[in-house]
Amino acid sequence: MICPACNIKMEPLVTGIYQCPQCKKIMKQEAEKVEIDKQKKFEEDGFHEGEYFHKSVSLNKQYEICEKGIIIQKTENRMFAVLICHSPLLKSEKYIRLSWFKKSFYQHAGMIKIYDKEVLKNIIIVLEKIDKDFDDLWTFHGKFRKTRKKTKEQQEKETKLDIIKYRIIENKTCPKCQKKMDKMKSHYECQHCGEIVILEGYNQPIFNIAPSDLDLTFQGDFPINYYMPVAGITVKWLMGEWKALVVIYSKDNPNKKWLRFYWWTRDLQNILKYGQREMGEGTQMGWKTQKGVSSPNIYDKKLLKPLIDALKKSAKELNWDFDNK
C-alpha cells in the first residue's frame, strides 16, 4: 500500500492497517475478500456440520468432537470460527470453543474454551463494550474502573464482595458455605465444603468470584508478558484460573494494537505449600498461559459484531438462555 502524501510504501501494523514510515500516517486497506464457502450442507442459521471442521482444519477427534460451528472469517491462509464441541468420553458436557487456524491447511493457531453460560454472558457483554469504547484502530475512548461512575448494580456487587472479605478476615467465614474455616500457613481452608481462600499481602483474602459478581469494567492490570495492555476486562476469575479480553500493543510499535483473549492458570499447590514467594519461574504472581491457547487474536474490529452474533446463536443451541440486555 502506497502513502498518498509521501508516495512511498507503507508498513503493515496489523492485518489491513498500514503506517507510513516517513509521515507516520495510518490508513486502512479495503477489507480482504473472504473466501465464499462452497460447502453445500450449510444450515440456514449459519452453522456448518462438525464433520466439515474435522475434515477442513486441524481438529483432533481423539481430544474433542465438534458438533457444529459458525465461520466468522475465512481466507486462503486463515480461519476464525465458533465451534460447539464435547469430549469424546462425555457427549453431554458441551462447551463453546473459539478457534483460530492458520496456513493453507488450517493448522491450530489459537483457542479459548467456554464451559458455562455465565462466562459466555460476560464475554458477550465485554465484546459489546469493546466494540463501543474502541475505534477501528483499537484506540481506547472509554473509562477505567477508577474513573468511571459506578452503576447501582456495580455498587451492589462491590458491597457484596466487601462483606465477604470482612467476614473472612474477622470470622474466617467460608465464602461458599458460610461456615468457619481453619487457618493454615498462607491460606484458610474449609473442612466442610473444601473451599480455599488464599492470603496475599497484609492478609488480604483472595477467593473465587462468581462470574455474575464481576463488575465488567475496564482495567489495565494483567499478568501479560511481551506486550503492553491498553485496557481489558476480566470475564472469569478463580484463584487458579483467570480469563480476560484485553486490547494490547507491541512495545516496539505502540500503534500496533489488537484484541487478545487471555486464559491464565496457576498452580495453587505451590502457593498453599510455600506461600506467595514460591510461585514458579517465568510467571507473574504465579499466573501462566493455559497450555494450547497459543495466539487467539482479533486484528480487525469489524469481526466483533459477527462474533457476538455467533456466540448468541451458539448459546441458543446449548440452551444457555440468558438476558443479555
C-alpha positions, 0 to 999 in steps of 0.5 A: 500500500502506497502513502498518498502524501509521501508516495512511498510504501507503507508498513503493515501494523496489523492485518489491513492497517498500514503506517507510513514510515516517513509521515507516520500516517495510518490508513486502512486497506479495503477489507480482504475478500473472504473466501465464499464457502462452497460447502453445500450442507450449510444450515440456514442459521449459519452453522456448518456440520462438525464433520466439515471442521474435522475434515477442513482444519486441524481438529483432533477427534481423539481430544474433542468432537465438534458438533457444529460451528459458525465461520466468522472469517475465512481466507486462503491462509486463515480461519476464525470460527465458533465451534460447539464441541464435547469430549469424546468420553462425555457427549453431554458436557458441551462447551463453546470453543473459539478457534483460530487456524492458520496456513493453507491447511488450517493448522491450530493457531489459537483457542479459548474454551467456554464451559458455562453460560455465565462466562459466555454472558460476560464475554458477550457483554465485554465484546459489546463494550469493546466494540463501543469504547474502541475505534477501528484502530483499537484506540481506547475512548472509554473509562477505567474502573477508577474513573468511571461512575459506578452503576447501582448494580456495580455498587451492589456487587462491590458491597457484596464482595466487601462483606465477604472479605470482612467476614473472612478476615474477622470470622474466617467465614467460608465464602461458599458455605458460610461456615468457619474455616481453619487457618493454615500457613498462607491460606484458610481452608474449609473442612466442610465444603473444601473451599480455599481462600488464599492470603496475599499481602497484609492478609488480604483474602483472595477467593473465587468470584462468581462470574455474575459478581464481576463488575465488567469494567475496564482495567489495565492490570494483567499478568501479560508478558511481551506486550503492553495492555491498553485496557481489558476486562476480566470475564472469569476469575478463580484463584487458579484460573483467570480469563480476560479480553484485553486490547494490547500493543507491541512495545516496539510499535505502540500503534500496533494494537489488537484484541487478545483473549487471555486464559491464565492458570496457576498452580495453587499447590505451590502457593498453599505449600510455600506461600506467595514467594514460591510461585514458579519461574517465568510467571507473574504472581504465579499466573501462566498461559493455559497450555494450547491457547497459543495466539487467539487474536482479533486484528480487525474490529469489524469481526466483533459484531459477527462474533457476538452474533455467533456466540448468541446463536451458539448459546441458543443451541446449548440452551444457555438462555440468558438476558443479555440486555 
